[in-house]
């Protein structure tokens, strides 16, 4: 549909259900130990009526293997965090032990003005957790586009 404005997305596009979706992601993380730069690759896949799946690409044989399955579509940042966990980079990324806290659907901190992430994670990712179309749960008419 081209470049959808927020009203078009929240009022119209959010009522559609995805029948097929695949998104590849190639990322690099800099760490303070050898090899210093680590490349990791993965894919988010969904084919109706199956759930949303996150795949990581193995470094040795370049095959993809499933590392996470969800009923709701993960945000782009949650997809990246799932890949970091799958590649064993959660400590370097500053991720906490609870995988539920990686996504926009996590329980919200009821105290305004507080940061519910560690300093290392905020320093690597910034303060945002999602793209504009992923986080405004109250504005969209339907959440069908997120469902499996």
QUITAWO-V114571 format. One record per residue. RES is the residue in three letters. SS is DSSP state (helix for helix, strand for strand, loop for the rest). PHI is phi in whole degrees, 0 to 359 (* if undefined). NEAR is the number of other ideal C-beta (glycine too) atoms within 8 Angstrom. Layout:
res=RES ss=SS phi=PHI near=NEAR
res=RES ss=SS phi=PHI near=NEAR
This chain:
res=UNK ss=loop phi=* near=4
res=UNK ss=loop phi=80 near=3
res=UNK ss=loop phi=271 near=3
res=UNK ss=loop phi=276 near=9
res=UNK ss=loop phi=284 near=6
res=UNK ss=helix phi=305 near=10
res=UNK ss=helix phi=299 near=6
res=UNK ss=helix phi=295 near=10
res=UNK ss=helix phi=295 near=12
res=UNK ss=helix phi=290 near=12
res=UNK ss=helix phi=266 near=7
res=UNK ss=loop phi=235 near=7
res=UNK ss=helix phi=294 near=10
res=UNK ss=helix phi=290 near=13
res=UNK ss=helix phi=275 near=8
res=UNK ss=loop phi=275 near=7
res=UNK ss=loop phi=251 near=7
res=UNK ss=loop phi=286 near=9
res=UNK ss=loop phi=264 near=5
res=UNK ss=strand phi=208 near=7
res=UNK ss=strand phi=207 near=9
res=UNK ss=strand phi=217 near=8
res=UNK ss=strand phi=225 near=8
res=UNK ss=strand phi=264 near=7
res=UNK ss=strand phi=222 near=12
res=UNK ss=strand phi=238 near=7
res=UNK ss=strand phi=232 near=9
res=UNK ss=strand phi=229 near=8
res=UNK ss=strand phi=237 near=11
res=UNK ss=strand phi=265 near=6
res=UNK ss=loop phi=234 near=9
res=UNK ss=loop phi=263 near=4
res=UNK ss=loop phi=216 near=4
res=UNK ss=loop phi=297 near=3
res=UNK ss=loop phi=266 near=4
res=UNK ss=loop phi=71 near=8
res=UNK ss=strand phi=242 near=8
res=UNK ss=strand phi=242 near=11
res=UNK ss=strand phi=268 near=7
res=UNK ss=strand phi=220 near=15
res=UNK ss=strand phi=232 near=10
res=UNK ss=strand phi=202 near=16
res=UNK ss=strand phi=214 near=12
res=UNK ss=strand phi=253 near=15
res=UNK ss=strand phi=225 near=10
res=UNK ss=strand phi=209 near=14
res=UNK ss=strand phi=226 near=7
res=UNK ss=loop phi=302 near=9
res=UNK ss=loop phi=260 near=3
res=UNK ss=loop phi=287 near=7
res=UNK ss=loop phi=285 near=8
res=UNK ss=strand phi=285 near=13
res=UNK ss=strand phi=235 near=11
res=UNK ss=strand phi=249 near=18
res=UNK ss=strand phi=245 near=12
res=UNK ss=strand phi=250 near=13
res=UNK ss=strand phi=265 near=11
res=UNK ss=loop phi=294 near=9
res=UNK ss=loop phi=285 near=4
res=UNK ss=loop phi=275 near=4
res=UNK ss=loop phi=255 near=4
res=UNK ss=loop phi=61 near=6
res=UNK ss=loop phi=277 near=6
res=UNK ss=strand phi=264 near=9
res=UNK ss=strand phi=225 near=7
res=UNK ss=strand phi=286 near=8
res=UNK ss=strand phi=241 near=11
res=UNK ss=strand phi=202 near=9
res=UNK ss=strand phi=226 near=7
res=UNK ss=strand phi=222 near=10
res=UNK ss=loop phi=278 near=6
res=UNK ss=strand phi=248 near=10
res=UNK ss=loop phi=296 near=12
res=UNK ss=loop phi=287 near=14
res=UNK ss=loop phi=290 near=13
res=UNK ss=helix phi=298 near=11
res=UNK ss=helix phi=292 near=11
res=UNK ss=helix phi=295 near=11
res=UNK ss=helix phi=301 near=14
res=UNK ss=helix phi=296 near=10
res=UNK ss=helix phi=294 near=11
res=UNK ss=helix phi=297 near=15
res=UNK ss=helix phi=294 near=15
res=UNK ss=helix phi=299 near=14
res=UNK ss=helix phi=296 near=13
res=UNK ss=helix phi=295 near=12
res=UNK ss=loop phi=270 near=9
res=UNK ss=loop phi=75 near=5
res=UNK ss=loop phi=251 near=12
res=UNK ss=helix phi=294 near=8
res=UNK ss=helix phi=294 near=6
res=UNK ss=helix phi=294 near=9
res=UNK ss=helix phi=278 near=12
res=UNK ss=loop phi=79 near=12
res=UNK ss=loop phi=282 near=10
res=UNK ss=loop phi=284 near=7
res=UNK ss=loop phi=287 near=2
res=UNK ss=loop phi=269 near=5
res=UNK ss=helix phi=291 near=6
res=UNK ss=helix phi=296 near=7
res=UNK ss=helix phi=283 near=9
res=UNK ss=helix phi=281 near=12
res=UNK ss=loop phi=243 near=9
res=UNK ss=loop phi=291 near=10
res=UNK ss=loop phi=275 near=4
res=UNK ss=loop phi=293 near=8
res=UNK ss=loop phi=297 near=4
res=UNK ss=loop phi=277 near=4
res=UNK ss=loop phi=285 near=6
res=UNK ss=loop phi=286 near=3
res=UNK ss=loop phi=268 near=5
res=UNK ss=loop phi=293 near=3
res=UNK ss=loop phi=85 near=3
res=UNK ss=loop phi=254 near=6
res=UNK ss=loop phi=252 near=5
res=UNK ss=loop phi=260 near=5
res=UNK ss=loop phi=231 near=9
res=UNK ss=loop phi=288 near=7
res=UNK ss=helix phi=300 near=6
res=UNK ss=helix phi=299 near=8
res=UNK ss=helix phi=292 near=12
res=UNK ss=helix phi=295 near=12
res=UNK ss=helix phi=295 near=7
res=UNK ss=helix phi=280 near=7
res=UNK ss=helix phi=253 near=8
res=UNK ss=loop phi=85 near=4
res=UNK ss=loop phi=270 near=4
res=UNK ss=loop phi=281 near=6
res=UNK ss=loop phi=245 near=6
res=UNK ss=loop phi=196 near=10
res=UNK ss=loop phi=279 near=7
res=UNK ss=helix phi=299 near=7
res=UNK ss=helix phi=277 near=8
res=UNK ss=helix phi=264 near=9
res=UNK ss=helix phi=256 near=10
res=UNK ss=loop phi=271 near=10
res=UNK ss=loop phi=292 near=7
res=UNK ss=loop phi=281 near=4
res=UNK ss=loop phi=280 near=6
res=UNK ss=loop phi=289 near=10
res=UNK ss=loop phi=289 near=6
res=UNK ss=loop phi=220 near=7
res=UNK ss=loop phi=253 near=9
res=UNK ss=helix phi=298 near=9
res=UNK ss=helix phi=292 near=12
res=UNK ss=helix phi=270 near=6
res=UNK ss=strand phi=277 near=9
res=UNK ss=loop phi=282 near=10
